[in-house]
Amino acid sequence: MKHRRKRYQATGTSRREFLKKSALAATAVMAGCSPKVAEEVTRERPQAAPPPPSVLGANERINVGFIGVGGQGYYAHLQSVINRNDEGEKRHDYVYNAAGVAAADVFSKRRDRAFAALDAARAAEGRTAPVQVYEDYRELLDRQDIDVVFIGTVDHWHAQIAIDALESGKHVYCEKPMTRYLDEAFRVYEAVKRTGLKFQIGSQYCTEGKWHRAAELIRAGRIGPLVLAQDSYTRNTPEGEWNYYQIEPELQPGVTIDWKKWLGPVPERPFNPEHYHRWRKYYPYCCGILGDLLAHRIHPLLIATGNPEFPRRVACLGTRRVTLDMLGPDDRDVTDNTQVIVEFPSGYSMLVIGSTVNEQGLGQVIRGHEATLYFSGNTLELRPERPYADLIDPERFDNIEPGVEVPAHILDFFDSIRNDREPNGNIEVAIRAQTIISLAEMSERLGEMLYFDEHTRKITNGSGKEFAPITYGTLDA
């Protein structure tokens, strides 16, 4: 039994005592080139250094602008910040001291809806300055009174808008995934570093308390060296995932929407209302399950390690056979069944699966050499591995807060601005997660297991062949 190391005895503190003390502590907070868009769509912005970021006091109101106010941008972003639904009822009990003052969207119907909501909130709060909406997001960014922007656009606009917002001196909350492709993700990363402004990735799971409690335990060595994490995001949608989004008859090119402006960096193609409303099904705009669903699993699993790493290699496979047989070849490009496995430089691995045609998933588990963490709802259990049962006591943490709440994630973002700290879904977490997502897409579509060098940012296969990151127009998508 020489392998049983009598650890922690030198201090006279048992693991049981440590964990009980740890349970009383507050949840730890993580510290943590693209093709040119047509000139009429993306004008060149001045490259002068933005104003230095300021730390807002607790009593200073944060003025917010919303760019992209469709489903997520309207219901999750705008309504959460103004804390009102369409009937004027409160959405949550968090206090932000923030005001929604402007919105931008290329679809006039969504601009009108955003204006009505923002104006109702303005009147209810007794503010006199008028709210405004814009077709061109750059007019919103030109305003000096806006502190923060929320980006809820289609994925292929995330990068350009985020960079423009940072260069104009605004903090950024950007819906997941961080960007459409990897090269532009690093451009956003560099802009955040250059400006010193705050960036929050819009996955509310990043603020879910149980992952931060897990990070405390893992950083303290309570489960030993990390071995393997697993999680999943699975659904079963008989009509085809994302087909539940309704086609709005008001969407008329040249009348209510500028189709070319919506396409932005995507190669030109004819107007298609299916592509506008159900864009997650098509590779030109989205990587499907990977970006929409599995992003919500990859970010928190990185946070839970207590030391997020870039991937060393990524392998992904996916199929769309069920949807193909059910709805035909024209329904979608993206897979309906996807598996991703990731290896990190430390030797830690991650298995994440996604499906839109079967809802049976994997349990949320992080395996260590000496103990394993099991997650369920807002509960976390530490169970020792059999060889270490006499060294490690089982522990259970119940009712860990916050749960999975967009308003709590927004509060964390605002608090990070006011207190000049890194938010939970900070840029270091976001860039590592996006690297996994982008390499997984490349692996599946190119049929390769891919290696990544975080220092050179080179992508190779097992034979050393180098691959350029796929981007707009690559693979005819």
Buried (B, 14 or more C-beta within 10 A) or exposed (E): EEEEEEBBEEEEEBBEEBBEEBBEEEBBBBEBEBBEBEEEBBEEBEEEEBEEBEEBEEEBBBBBBBBBBBEBBBBBBBBBBBBBEEEEEEBBEBEBEBBBBBBBBBBBBBBBBBBEBBBBBBEEEEBEEEBBBBBBBBEBBEBEEBBBBBBBBBBBBBBBBBBBBBBBBBBBBBBBBBBBBBBBBBBBBBBBEEBEBBBBBBBBBBBBBBBBBBBBBBEBBBBBEBBBBBBBBBBEBEEBBBBEBEEBEEBBBEEBBBBBBBBBBBEEEEBEBBBBBBBBBBBBBBBBBBBBBBBBBBBBBBBBBBBBBBBBBBBBBBBBEBBBEBBEEEBBBBBBBBBBBBBBEEEBBBBBBBBBBEEEBBEBBBBBEBBBBBBEEBEBBBBBBEEBBEBBBEBEBEEBEBBBBBBBBBBBBBBBBBEEBBBBBBBBBBBBBBBBBBBBBBBBBBEBBBBBEBEEEBBBBEEEEEBEBBBBEBEEB
